[in-house]
């Protein structure tokens, strides 16, 4: 037999790896000259903040291998790359080091050199999970390699992950240390650092030449002297936007030594079959390299094969059936065995002629069919053409090439049909469509993989995938609330409309965008959703800023086509003050302008462009307010008004710039119907006014004489205020917020 017969069972799954914030012990101090200044320092080695109100962490001391003492860490947030100092005595610590510790625990931070320290999660030493340790449990440290009597032990700067087994090589222990030798609160300070949020999960089985669902981790850089370079291993690709993936390096630019918190998406994209693994290498000059281990298994589609081994070797043309591989029933009409003559792999079925309806067809087969192939050859030596036709569910899917006369005698051909892509049950039929005999053998097909398909609903209304349409009807618009004393919770429903279990990642939902902290996830969906089943999750709008917040929500699942499932939500916070700031136009004059000379690629001064619109921001509105705080304009959107005759601004306006007192503030590209200035950060002092002018340059080839432009302030403008002062009432319904111009040569 030429073929090795096997069945490859393809199982699509995710293997989840448990991850946690990287809280480590970074320094243990037993001061020689004053025992009351002893302390233990903890360090957040992760790229993400640790919220101790969500997860309980305990620092535990075991005294000389005997009794245990513990303190629960009660600080709310420990920022990425920051320390948390627990001291024996607040007053003595302050006198010695000039600042107060984060916490005082006189029965814990008193280790005299032979005491073990450990961090436990979700409980203490009796019921929690051991995360990180200095020393060995149930062991007196005297004479051990971790003894620190009159000494300090500092975690090496290249250690970023907790370790629940004592490892001497991770530490530097220095003897005979006084107060002046200690360094609380400065772990890795001024040292170039690359911090990573978490490890990645096993990508599981992925069909080769296809892509997995994405996973992601977060990265941040501090005190850097060069940019960060991220290099993926073979068979893996990375992305900054979860849209464009690459197997080349990605560069994160540092600004003043820092790289802001950045999400890195990863996909497993195998190009051949087998287990694949490697490290995503993250580097920056003089910083410790970081490696993110990734792994997955590349498999072929499941192969189904009929070899005619169970055929009963009829020597005459008959009509009958047999049970083939995988208990599939095969029927044949006016056919016989090919054993000993015109065979393929010493087996095969000879189909007689088209006029006698010679054919071979299966019973019902489950699992769907994606691709099909069959081997065939000329049977007997007579002249004449040979050709077969293949039917799936009695529908023709194609005819083979024609074998001509003696020139094809003995040649075995493969007839292949790709992308049939029929789900569920199906039948196969192979028919001889010529008047001379033909032999067939080794019928094979690949299953059409069942798919999990995600659909999303809010208030029983569908939320379209990757649509920026926001509505109260489907819960994507959370409405308007006061910033300090109100919040809104809305529920969403994930439904699996496919025919395979929908698997959500362990971190299934990600909220991102400017002011994304205004939204929180209050409940999570089930991680496995069966076909036609649903699971709910909830989001809360609990703003800490005044203004409008629009954020992106991503749901990560095993849906191949829509992963992540992207949608957008919006909320507006009005503040708690009785009055609010507003924006008004400074005129509604109809003006005729000449634009022919205003064609600069860049607007550096008012002489390069044409002023077309002026407006004023009034802090506190028309009559002022009583909050004593400034207002800040974060972004500005100017859009078309009613009397605009130019359909596409992008084709007619080259550049737009915002000026104040003839000084340029920002320059931007122009969209089809809007001009958007982002990251403005414009301050208007309390109860003061500030005027602004819009200047444009034009694409002269695309403007027709006497066209009308009319501008207005958009309701979408996002504004915030110091100390939650309100901003939000736009007088845009009034005609004074519109300005109309006519362009002429």
C-alpha positions, 0 to 999 in steps of 0.5 A: 500500500502506498498510503499510510492510513490514519485518522488525525483528530483535530481538537480546537482548544485553548490551554489557559495558563494562570497569571497574576500581578508581579508583586515581589519582595525587593529589599529586606533590612536589619539595620545594625545601628537601630533595630527600630528602623527595620523594614521590608520593601515590595515592588510592582514589577508588572506593567499594570497597576496592582489594585489591592482592593480587588485581590488580597495580598499578605506579607508573612514573617516566620520567626526563626522557623517557628511562629507566623506573623502577617499583615494584609496590604491595605494600600489601594493602588500600587503603580507599575514600577513603584515600591511599597515599604512596610516598616517596624516603627513609623517615627524611627523610620521617618527620622532615619529616611526622611519619609513615612513608610506605606505601612507600619507592622511592628510584629512583621517588619522586625526580622532580625536576620533569621526570619523568613518573609513571604507574599501570599495571595488570596489568603495568608500562610494558612489558606493563601497561594504562595507567590514570592519568598525570601528564605525557607519555610520552617527553617531558622535562617542562622547560618543559611545562605539567606541570613541577613543579620545586621545586613540588607538583602536587595533583589537583583535589578534583572528579576521581575517575576515572583519566585515561590522557591528561595533562589540565592542567585536572585539576591545581593546580601551585604553585611554590616549595614547601618541606616546610611547604607539602606535604600528603602523606596528606590528599587530600580530607581533611575535604572532602565526598565522594561516592565511586562504585564503577564505571560501568555497562554498556550495557543493550542492547536491551530491549522497550519497556514492559518491564524490563531485567535489573538492574545495580548500583553502590556508593556511599559518602559521607564528611564530608557536611553533608547527605544524598545525593540520587540522581536517575534519568533518564527511562526508568531506575529505581533501587532499594535492595533490588532489589525496589521500583524507582522513577523518583523520587529516593532519599535516603541519610541521612548519620549524623555526616557519613557514608553507609555503603557502599550498593548501588544497583540500576538497571533500564532501563524504556523507555516508547517505542522508540528509543535512550535515555541519560542520567545518574544524578545523585548530589548532596549539599550542598558535595560534588562531584556525581557522574554515572553514565552509563546507556544502552540501546536500546528496541525493539518486538517483531519484526513478522511480516506477510503482505500477499498481495503474492505471491498469484497473483490468482485471479479464481474461487474455488479451492483452492491455495497460494502462497509468501508473505513470509519464504518461508512457505507459505499454503494457501487453500480456496474463496477468490479475490483481492480485487483491484479489488473489496472489497480491503484495501490493494489486495490481500487474499483473499476467503473464500467461505462456511462451508459450503464450508469457506473458509479460509486457513492457513499452513505451519509457522512458527518463532519462537513467537507472542505476539500476532496481528492480521488486517484483515477486511471485508465482501465483496460487497454481499449482506445477511448476517453476516460473521465469522471465527475464528482457530486456532493449532495447530488450536486456536481462539483466538477469533472476531471481531466480527460485521459486520452487513448494509450498515451495515458495508459498506466498513469495515475492522476489526482483529481482535486476539488477545493473549497467545497465548504459544506457543513454537517452531513453530506454524500459523495458520488463519483460517476464514470461519464465516458464509455470506457472503463476507469479505475478509482482509488484512495478517495479522501476529503477534509472536514469542513471545520465547525465554527463558533460564531459570536453575536452581541446584543444590548437590550435585545438589540443587535450590536453590529461588529466593528460599528461606531454607531452608538445608541441608547436602544442597544445600550451602547449609549450610557446617557448623561450623569453627574460625575461625582454621585451617579453611575450607570450599569448596562448589561450585554449578551453574547450569543453563540450563533455557530455550531461549535462551543465559543471559547472566551479567553481568560481575560475576555474583555478589554476596554481601551481609549482616552479616559477608559477608566470612566468605564469598568467591567462589573460582571464577566460572561462564561468562558464557554458558550455552547451553540445557540446559548448565551451569556451576559456581562455588565459594564458600568459608566462611573466617570471620574472626568467631566465631558464625553467619553467614547471607548472601544470594547473588545471581546476575545473569543474563538470566533475566527472571523470576528476576534476580537469582537469590537464595539464602542460605548459612550457616556457623558458626565455633566459635573455637579455645578449649577452652571457650565462652560460653553462654546459660541461663534463670533459671528454669522457673517457671509463672507467671500474669500479668495483661496487661490494663493492658500495652498501650503502643505503646512500651516506655520503662520496665519499668512500661510492660510485663510481664516474661515471661522472664529469661536469663543470658549466661555468658562462658566458660560455667559454669566460665569460659575462659582466653582473657582476652577479652570476648564480644559478643552481636550479635543475639538470637532468642527463639522458641516452646517446646513448650507454647506455645498461641498460634499467631501471636505477631504478632497477640497481642504488640504490642511486645517490649523487652530490659532489663538492670538495669531499663534498656532496651537494645532494642525491636522488633516481634514476628514470628509465631513469633519475637522478634528483637533485631538490632544488640545489641552487648552486651559480657559481660566475660571470665569474667563473667555478665550477666542480661537480662529480656524485657518485652512489651505485648499486643494485648488484643483478640486474646488468649483467657483462659488461653492459654499462652506459652512462650519459649526461646533460639533456636539461631540466635543470632549471637554474636562475641568479641574476638580470636576467643574462642569463643561457641556452646554453648547449653544450650537442650536443658535445661528451664531454658532455657524459661519458661512463662506463662499470661495471664488477665484 
